[in-house]
C-alpha cells in the first residue's frame, strides 16, 4: 500500500538547516495534492522534486541554487520565485 499525502500547502522557509540532502529526503514523497511550496531562505543547492501535477507555486528564493530543471514535472506551475540564488542557466 502506498502512502498518500493530502497536504496542499508546505512551508519550510527560514529553517536554515535544511541542506540539499535533507530537502531531497523531505520532498521525495508523493505529494500529489500539493499546490503551494515555500522553501525560501535555506541552504538548498538544487531542486529535486517528484512529479507534482497540481503544484501552482514554488517559492525558493534566498537559497544557493545554481540551476533548476524538470519544470515539465509541474505542468500547472504559474509562480516560480528564485530570487537571490546563483542561477546560471534557466531552461
VMD Tcl script that builds the backbone (N, CA, C; Angstrom):
set m [mol new atoms 273]
animate dup $m
set s [atomselect $m all]
$s set {name element resname resid chain x y z} {
  {N N UNK 1 A 0.834 -1.170 0.000}
  {CA C UNK 1 A 0.000 0.000 0.000}
  {C C UNK 1 A 0.885 1.242 0.000}
  {N N UNK 2 A 0.604 2.161 -0.895}
  {CA C UNK 2 A 1.414 3.367 -0.964}
  {C C UNK 2 A 0.891 4.420 0.004}
  {N N UNK 3 A 1.807 5.294 0.414}
  {CA C UNK 3 A 1.433 6.369 1.318}
  {C C UNK 3 A 0.755 7.469 0.524}
  {N N UNK 4 A -0.232 8.098 1.100}
  {CA C UNK 4 A -0.875 9.247 0.481}
  {C C UNK 4 A -0.618 10.474 1.331}
  {N N UNK 5 A -0.321 11.564 0.690}
  {CA C UNK 5 A -0.078 12.822 1.365}
  {C C UNK 5 A -1.100 13.812 0.846}
  {N N UNK 6 A -1.950 14.281 1.725}
  {CA C UNK 6 A -3.035 15.150 1.319}
  {C C UNK 6 A -2.724 16.620 1.539}
  {N N UNK 7 A -1.486 16.935 1.819}
  {CA C UNK 7 A -1.089 18.331 2.005}
  {C C UNK 7 A -1.377 19.134 0.747}
  {N N UNK 8 A -1.819 20.371 0.944}
  {CA C UNK 8 A -1.991 21.290 -0.175}
  {C C UNK 8 A -0.974 22.423 -0.094}
  {N N UNK 9 A -0.515 22.744 1.110}
  {CA C UNK 9 A 0.478 23.799 1.316}
  {C C UNK 9 A 1.590 23.260 2.200}
  {N N UNK 10 A 2.844 23.508 1.793}
  {CA C UNK 10 A 4.003 23.074 2.568}
  {C C UNK 10 A 4.944 24.261 2.721}
  {N N UNK 11 A 5.128 24.721 3.963}
  {CA C UNK 11 A 6.007 25.851 4.256}
  {C C UNK 11 A 7.181 25.378 5.086}
  {N N UNK 12 A 8.375 25.485 4.526}
  {CA C UNK 12 A 9.605 25.145 5.249}
  {C C UNK 12 A 10.602 26.276 5.060}
  {N N UNK 13 A 10.132 27.502 5.192}
  {CA C UNK 13 A 11.000 28.646 4.962}
  {C C UNK 13 A 11.756 29.029 6.221}
  {N N UNK 14 A 12.933 29.569 6.009}
  {CA C UNK 14 A 13.776 30.118 7.066}
  {C C UNK 14 A 14.113 29.101 8.157}
  {N N UNK 15 A 14.275 27.851 7.767}
  {CA C UNK 15 A 14.689 26.822 8.718}
  {C C UNK 15 A 16.205 26.844 8.851}
  {N N UNK 16 A 16.886 27.235 7.796}
  {CA C UNK 16 A 18.337 27.432 7.745}
  {C C UNK 16 A 19.186 26.181 7.908}
  {N N UNK 17 A 18.650 25.108 8.392}
  {CA C UNK 17 A 19.478 23.904 8.471}
  {C C UNK 17 A 19.010 22.842 7.489}
  {N N UNK 18 A 18.163 23.228 6.556}
  {CA C UNK 18 A 17.777 22.285 5.518}
  {C C UNK 18 A 18.874 22.299 4.461}
  {N N UNK 19 A 19.612 21.233 4.374}
  {CA C UNK 19 A 20.614 21.092 3.329}
  {C C UNK 19 A 19.939 20.437 2.141}
  {N N UNK 20 A 20.635 20.333 1.027}
  {CA C UNK 20 A 20.053 19.699 -0.144}
  {C C UNK 20 A 19.680 18.250 0.134}
  {N N UNK 21 A 20.485 17.520 0.908}
  {CA C UNK 21 A 20.169 16.119 1.171}
  {C C UNK 21 A 18.927 15.980 2.050}
  {N N UNK 22 A 18.803 16.825 3.087}
  {CA C UNK 22 A 17.604 16.782 3.915}
  {C C UNK 22 A 16.376 17.198 3.132}
  {N N UNK 23 A 16.527 18.215 2.316}
  {CA C UNK 23 A 15.437 18.714 1.496}
  {C C UNK 23 A 14.971 17.639 0.524}
  {N N UNK 24 A 15.915 16.925 -0.095}
  {CA C UNK 24 A 15.570 15.856 -1.028}
  {C C UNK 24 A 14.802 14.758 -0.321}
  {N N UNK 25 A 15.222 14.394 0.864}
  {CA C UNK 25 A 14.537 13.368 1.635}
  {C C UNK 25 A 13.111 13.786 1.958}
  {N N UNK 26 A 12.931 15.026 2.358}
  {CA C UNK 26 A 11.605 15.534 2.689}
  {C C UNK 26 A 10.722 15.593 1.447}
  {N N UNK 27 A 11.270 16.046 0.343}
  {CA C UNK 27 A 10.473 16.295 -0.849}
  {C C UNK 27 A 10.349 15.089 -1.765}
  {N N UNK 28 A 11.002 14.023 -1.453}
  {CA C UNK 28 A 10.904 12.831 -2.290}
  {C C UNK 28 A 9.719 11.972 -1.821}
  {N N UNK 29 A 8.595 12.616 -1.655}
  {CA C UNK 29 A 7.356 11.984 -1.227}
  {C C UNK 29 A 6.304 12.233 -2.309}
  {N N UNK 30 A 5.291 11.383 -2.370}
  {CA C UNK 30 A 4.253 11.582 -3.384}
  {C C UNK 30 A 3.218 12.628 -2.958}
  {N N UNK 31 A 3.632 13.879 -2.948}
  {CA C UNK 31 A 2.719 14.963 -2.598}
  {C C UNK 31 A 1.876 15.319 -3.816}
  {N N UNK 32 A 1.006 14.443 -4.228}
  {CA C UNK 32 A 0.267 14.653 -5.462}
  {C C UNK 32 A -0.763 15.773 -5.361}
  {N N UNK 33 A -1.146 16.185 -4.154}
  {CA C UNK 33 A -2.129 17.256 -3.990}
  {C C UNK 33 A -1.504 18.599 -3.656}
  {N N UNK 34 A -0.193 18.659 -3.581}
  {CA C UNK 34 A 0.482 19.889 -3.174}
  {C C UNK 34 A 0.275 20.988 -4.215}
  {N N UNK 35 A -0.161 22.156 -3.742}
  {CA C UNK 35 A -0.411 23.300 -4.614}
  {C C UNK 35 A 0.636 24.390 -4.397}
  {N N UNK 36 A 1.060 24.589 -3.150}
  {CA C UNK 36 A 1.982 25.665 -2.793}
  {C C UNK 36 A 3.130 25.105 -1.966}
  {N N UNK 37 A 4.351 25.461 -2.337}
  {CA C UNK 37 A 5.530 25.009 -1.602}
  {C C UNK 37 A 6.477 26.189 -1.396}
  {N N UNK 38 A 6.830 26.434 -0.137}
  {CA C UNK 38 A 7.718 27.538 0.208}
  {C C UNK 38 A 8.933 26.976 0.942}
  {N N UNK 39 A 10.094 27.062 0.328}
  {CA C UNK 39 A 11.350 26.609 0.935}
  {C C UNK 39 A 12.399 27.720 0.885}
  {N N UNK 40 A 11.948 28.973 0.909}
  {CA C UNK 40 A 12.904 30.077 0.789}
  {C C UNK 40 A 13.738 30.229 2.059}
  {N N UNK 41 A 14.894 30.861 1.886}
  {CA C UNK 41 A 15.818 31.191 2.976}
  {C C UNK 41 A 16.340 29.948 3.698}
  {N N UNK 42 A 16.885 29.027 2.930}
  {CA C UNK 42 A 17.528 27.826 3.458}
  {C C UNK 42 A 18.896 27.685 2.791}
  {N N UNK 43 A 19.421 26.504 2.733}
  {CA C UNK 43 A 20.737 26.264 2.136}
  {C C UNK 43 A 20.645 25.282 0.964}
  {N N UNK 44 A 19.557 25.293 0.240}
  {CA C UNK 44 A 19.303 24.313 -0.822}
  {C C UNK 44 A 20.158 24.631 -2.040}
  {N N UNK 45 A 20.861 23.617 -2.544}
  {CA C UNK 45 A 21.747 23.774 -3.700}
  {C C UNK 45 A 21.064 23.431 -5.018}
  {N N UNK 46 A 20.118 22.514 -4.985}
  {CA C UNK 46 A 19.458 22.086 -6.210}
  {C C UNK 46 A 18.055 21.598 -5.878}
  {N N UNK 47 A 17.135 21.844 -6.788}
  {CA C UNK 47 A 15.751 21.413 -6.593}
  {C C UNK 47 A 15.583 20.006 -7.142}
  {N N UNK 48 A 15.220 19.089 -6.287}
  {CA C UNK 48 A 14.916 17.704 -6.667}
  {C C UNK 48 A 13.491 17.427 -6.212}
  {N N UNK 49 A 12.544 17.502 -7.093}
  {CA C UNK 49 A 11.162 17.260 -6.708}
  {C C UNK 49 A 10.542 16.203 -7.614}
  {N N UNK 50 A 9.694 15.363 -7.056}
  {CA C UNK 50 A 8.989 14.391 -7.887}
  {C C UNK 50 A 7.890 15.094 -8.685}
  {N N UNK 51 A 7.174 14.353 -9.484}
  {CA C UNK 51 A 6.049 14.935 -10.201}
  {C C UNK 51 A 5.030 15.448 -9.205}
  {N N UNK 52 A 4.596 16.656 -9.447}
  {CA C UNK 52 A 3.560 17.274 -8.620}
  {C C UNK 52 A 2.569 17.914 -9.578}
  {N N UNK 53 A 1.585 17.156 -10.012}
  {CA C UNK 53 A 0.702 17.618 -11.077}
  {C C UNK 53 A -0.151 18.830 -10.725}
  {N N UNK 54 A -0.324 19.135 -9.442}
  {CA C UNK 54 A -1.163 20.269 -9.041}
  {C C UNK 54 A -0.360 21.463 -8.530}
  {N N UNK 55 A 0.970 21.351 -8.483}
  {CA C UNK 55 A 1.794 22.432 -7.933}
  {C C UNK 55 A 1.616 23.705 -8.750}
  {N N UNK 56 A 1.185 24.764 -8.066}
  {CA C UNK 56 A 0.953 26.056 -8.709}
  {C C UNK 56 A 2.053 27.055 -8.370}
  {N N UNK 57 A 2.572 27.007 -7.137}
  {CA C UNK 57 A 3.546 28.000 -6.686}
  {C C UNK 57 A 4.709 27.342 -5.967}
  {N N UNK 58 A 5.921 27.720 -6.379}
  {CA C UNK 58 A 7.139 27.258 -5.726}
  {C C UNK 58 A 7.976 28.478 -5.373}
  {N N UNK 59 A 8.176 28.697 -4.080}
  {CA C UNK 59 A 8.963 29.831 -3.592}
  {C C UNK 59 A 10.275 29.262 -3.061}
  {N N UNK 60 A 11.372 29.563 -3.749}
  {CA C UNK 60 A 12.674 29.005 -3.381}
  {C C UNK 60 A 13.762 30.072 -3.401}
  {N N UNK 61 A 13.409 31.299 -3.137}
  {CA C UNK 61 A 14.387 32.380 -3.102}
  {C C UNK 61 A 15.308 32.268 -1.891}
  {N N UNK 62 A 16.417 32.987 -1.942}
  {CA C UNK 62 A 17.387 33.053 -0.840}
  {C C UNK 62 A 17.913 31.673 -0.447}
  {N N UNK 63 A 18.323 30.903 -1.443}
  {CA C UNK 63 A 18.989 29.630 -1.235}
  {C C UNK 63 A 20.334 29.691 -1.936}
  {N N UNK 64 A 20.866 28.563 -2.328}
  {CA C UNK 64 A 22.146 28.515 -3.044}
  {C C UNK 64 A 21.984 27.778 -4.363}
  {N N UNK 65 A 20.824 27.946 -5.003}
  {CA C UNK 65 A 20.541 27.249 -6.254}
  {C C UNK 65 A 21.404 27.796 -7.380}
  {N N UNK 66 A 21.953 26.902 -8.192}
  {CA C UNK 66 A 22.714 27.335 -9.363}
  {C C UNK 66 A 21.974 27.005 -10.656}
  {N N UNK 67 A 21.014 26.097 -10.597}
  {CA C UNK 67 A 20.169 25.831 -11.767}
  {C C UNK 67 A 18.870 25.196 -11.317}
  {N N UNK 68 A 17.952 25.120 -12.248}
  {CA C UNK 68 A 16.679 24.451 -11.997}
  {C C UNK 68 A 16.287 23.735 -13.278}
  {N N UNK 69 A 15.785 22.533 -13.123}
  {CA C UNK 69 A 15.375 21.764 -14.295}
  {C C UNK 69 A 14.108 20.996 -13.955}
  {N N UNK 70 A 13.678 20.201 -14.871}
  {CA C UNK 70 A 12.486 19.365 -14.680}
  {C C UNK 70 A 11.213 20.172 -14.456}
  {N N UNK 71 A 11.115 21.335 -15.049}
  {CA C UNK 71 A 9.900 22.126 -14.912}
  {C C UNK 71 A 8.690 21.407 -15.523}
  {N N UNK 72 A 8.927 20.475 -16.407}
  {CA C UNK 72 A 7.828 19.723 -17.017}
  {C C UNK 72 A 7.105 18.845 -16.011}
  {N N UNK 73 A 7.740 18.568 -14.875}
  {CA C UNK 73 A 7.098 17.763 -13.834}
  {C C UNK 73 A 5.986 18.525 -13.119}
  {N N UNK 74 A 5.923 19.836 -13.339}
  {CA C UNK 74 A 4.946 20.685 -12.664}
  {C C UNK 74 A 4.166 21.464 -13.721}
  {N N UNK 75 A 3.254 20.809 -14.422}
  {CA C UNK 75 A 2.584 21.424 -15.568}
  {C C UNK 75 A 1.703 22.627 -15.233}
  {N N UNK 76 A 1.229 22.764 -14.016}
  {CA C UNK 76 A 0.364 23.882 -13.638}
  {C C UNK 76 A 1.109 25.009 -12.937}
  {N N UNK 77 A 2.438 24.924 -12.857}
  {CA C UNK 77 A 3.228 25.935 -12.158}
  {C C UNK 77 A 3.020 27.305 -12.801}
  {N N UNK 78 A 2.557 28.254 -11.988}
  {CA C UNK 78 A 2.354 29.612 -12.506}
  {C C UNK 78 A 3.193 30.641 -11.756}
  {N N UNK 79 A 3.688 30.288 -10.559}
  {CA C UNK 79 A 4.546 31.184 -9.776}
  {C C UNK 79 A 5.818 30.436 -9.412}
  {N N UNK 80 A 6.953 30.984 -9.837}
  {CA C UNK 80 A 8.258 30.404 -9.528}
  {C C UNK 80 A 9.157 31.532 -9.043}
  {N N UNK 81 A 9.438 31.559 -7.752}
  {CA C UNK 81 A 10.254 32.608 -7.152}
  {C C UNK 81 A 11.631 32.033 -6.845}
  {N N UNK 82 A 12.642 32.512 -7.574}
  {CA C UNK 82 A 14.020 32.051 -7.410}
  {C C UNK 82 A 14.964 33.206 -7.076}
  {N N UNK 83 A 14.442 34.288 -6.534}
  {CA C UNK 83 A 15.290 35.461 -6.316}
  {C C UNK 83 A 16.411 35.171 -5.324}
  {N N UNK 84 A 17.493 35.890 -5.487}
  {CA C UNK 84 A 18.682 35.789 -4.637}
  {C C UNK 84 A 19.235 34.376 -4.532}
  {N N UNK 85 A 19.474 33.769 -5.680}
  {CA C UNK 85 A 20.171 32.499 -5.804}
  {C C UNK 85 A 21.350 32.718 -6.729}
  {N N UNK 86 A 21.930 31.665 -7.215}
  {CA C UNK 86 A 23.075 31.747 -8.120}
  {C C UNK 86 A 22.743 31.044 -9.434}
  {N N UNK 87 A 21.552 31.286 -9.963}
  {CA C UNK 87 A 21.082 30.622 -11.170}
  {C C UNK 87 A 21.987 31.004 -12.351}
  {N N UNK 88 A 22.545 30.001 -12.995}
  {CA C UNK 88 A 23.411 30.217 -14.151}
  {C C UNK 88 A 22.670 29.961 -15.451}
  {N N UNK 89 A 21.834 28.937 -15.482}
  {CA C UNK 89 A 21.072 28.590 -16.677}
  {C C UNK 89 A 19.624 28.366 -16.286}
  {N N UNK 90 A 18.742 28.860 -17.119}
  {CA C UNK 90 A 17.317 28.651 -16.895}
  {C C UNK 90 A 16.760 27.983 -18.140}
  {N N UNK 91 A 16.024 26.894 -17.950}
  {CA C UNK 91 A 15.530 26.160 -19.131}
  {C C UNK 91 A 14.597 26.992 -19.998}
}
mol reanalyze $m
mol bondsrecalc $m
mol representation Tube
mol addrep $m
